Amino acid sequence: MDLMLHSRLAYYYPQLAARTPVREMCRMATGAGTAILSAGASLARDRAFAALEQRWQPVPDERQPAPIPTGPVQLRYVSYTEPHEDYDVHREGSAVVLAAAPESDLAAPWRLAGQEITDPSRLAFRATALHGVQEARRAAGSLSVGDLLAEAR
C-alpha cells in the first residue's frame, strides 16, 4: 500500500522525514484497524478491501523540508554515514539532523525540520543534545544545537 510504503521510507532514508506529511497521513489512516476488520468479515471481502485500498492510495504530496531554524528546537534524530564504496560507487560521508521546531507560536504544534550535511568536516554531539528544547545557532557552514556541532567543509 502506498501509504505504508511512504511512511516507512523515513526509516531507511531519515533525510526524507522532514518532507513526509505525517500528520495528514495519520488522519487518512484513522480507523484503519476497524475498517480492515470489517472488510475481512464482509462477504464481499475483495470489494471491501479494494475500496479501502482506493481510500488510502492517494498519499498527500510531500512538502519542502524546512531547514532547522535559528532559535528554540528539540533534536529528534542525528546520524552520520562515513564515506564508503557502494557497489564500486564512491559515496560521500553525510550527517543528517532532524529537529522539531515551532512555527511562530510555541504553544502551536511544532513541525519537523531537517538538514543533511554532505561530507562534514566535523560532527560532535553528546546524548544531552537530544534532551529538551535547545537553542539552535547557524554560522557559515555550521549548525550547533546544545551539545551538537556540525560543520560542512
C-alpha positions in Angstrom: 0.0 0.0 0.0 1.4 3.4 -0.9 0.5 4.9 2.4 2.5 2.3 4.4 5.5 2.3 2.0 5.6 6.1 2.0 5.6 6.2 5.8 8.3 3.5 6.1 10.7 5.3 3.7 11.7 7.7 6.5 13.1 4.7 8.4 15.5 3.9 5.6 16.1 7.4 4.4 15.8 9.7 7.5 16.6 12.8 5.5 13.1 12.3 4.0 11.3 12.5 7.3 11.0 16.3 7.3 9.3 16.0 3.9 6.8 13.4 4.9 3.3 14.8 5.6 2.9 12.5 8.7 0.0 14.4 10.3 -2.0 14.2 7.1 -1.1 10.5 6.6 -2.3 9.7 10.2 -5.6 11.5 9.5 -6.0 9.3 6.4 -5.3 6.1 8.3 -7.6 7.0 11.3 -9.9 4.0 11.9 -7.8 1.6 9.7 -7.9 -1.2 12.2 -11.7 -1.2 12.5 -12.1 -0.8 8.7 -9.8 -3.7 8.0 -11.6 -6.0 10.4 -14.9 -5.0 8.9 -13.7 -5.7 5.4 -12.4 -9.1 6.5 -15.7 -10.0 8.0 -17.6 -8.9 4.9 -18.9 -11.5 2.4 -17.7 -9.2 -0.3 -14.1 -9.1 1.0 -12.4 -8.4 -2.3 -14.6 -5.4 -3.0 -14.3 -4.1 0.6 -10.5 -4.4 0.6 -10.4 -2.7 -2.9 -12.4 0.2 -1.5 -10.0 0.6 1.4 -7.0 0.5 -0.9 -8.6 3.2 -3.0 -9.2 5.3 0.1 -5.6 5.0 1.2 -3.9 5.1 -2.2 -3.5 8.9 -2.7 -0.6 9.8 -0.4 -0.5 13.5 0.4 2.1 15.5 -1.5 5.5 15.8 0.1 6.3 19.2 1.3 9.6 21.0 1.0 11.6 20.3 4.1 12.1 23.2 6.4 15.7 23.9 7.3 16.5 23.9 11.0 15.9 27.5 12.1 17.8 29.6 14.5 16.0 29.6 17.8 14.4 27.0 20.0 14.3 23.5 18.7 14.3 19.9 20.1 16.6 17.5 18.4 14.8 14.3 17.3 17.5 12.4 15.3 21.2 12.6 14.4 23.1 10.2 12.2 26.4 10.0 10.5 27.4 7.9 7.5 31.1 7.7 6.8 32.5 7.9 3.2 32.3 4.4 1.6 32.2 2.5 -1.6 28.8 1.1 -2.5 29.0 -1.4 -5.4 32.0 0.4 -6.8 30.4 3.8 -6.5 32.0 6.3 -4.1 29.6 7.7 -1.5 30.5 10.9 0.4 30.0 10.9 4.1 27.0 12.7 5.5 25.3 13.8 8.6 21.5 14.0 9.0 20.0 16.2 11.7 16.2 16.4 12.4 14.6 18.7 14.9 11.2 19.7 16.0 10.8 23.5 15.6 7.9 25.8 16.4 6.1 27.9 13.8 5.6 31.3 15.3 3.6 30.3 18.4 5.5 28.0 20.9 2.1 26.6 22.0 1.1 25.5 18.5 2.1 22.1 17.1 5.8 22.0 16.1 7.0 20.9 12.6 9.8 18.6 11.8 12.8 20.4 10.2 15.9 18.8 8.8 19.3 19.3 7.4 21.6 16.9 5.6 25.3 17.9 5.6 27.3 16.3 2.9 30.9 15.5 3.6 31.0 17.1 7.0 34.4 18.1 8.3 33.3 17.8 11.9 30.3 16.3 13.7 30.3 16.2 17.5 27.4 15.7 19.9 26.5 14.3 23.3 23.3 12.5 24.2 22.3 15.5 26.3 21.8 17.4 23.0 18.7 15.2 22.5 17.1 16.2 25.8 14.7 19.1 25.9 14.5 22.3 24.0 17.8 23.7 22.9 18.9 26.9 21.1 19.9 26.4 17.5 22.6 28.6 16.1 23.8 28.9 12.5 27.0 30.3 11.1 28.7 30.0 7.7 28.6 26.2 7.0 27.9 25.1 10.6 24.9 24.2 12.8 25.0 24.0 16.6 22.2 22.9 18.8 23.1 22.5 22.5 25.9 19.9 22.6 25.7 19.2 18.9 28.1 20.8 16.4 28.0 20.0 12.6 30.4 21.8 10.2 30.5 21.5 6.4 33.7 21.5 4.6 
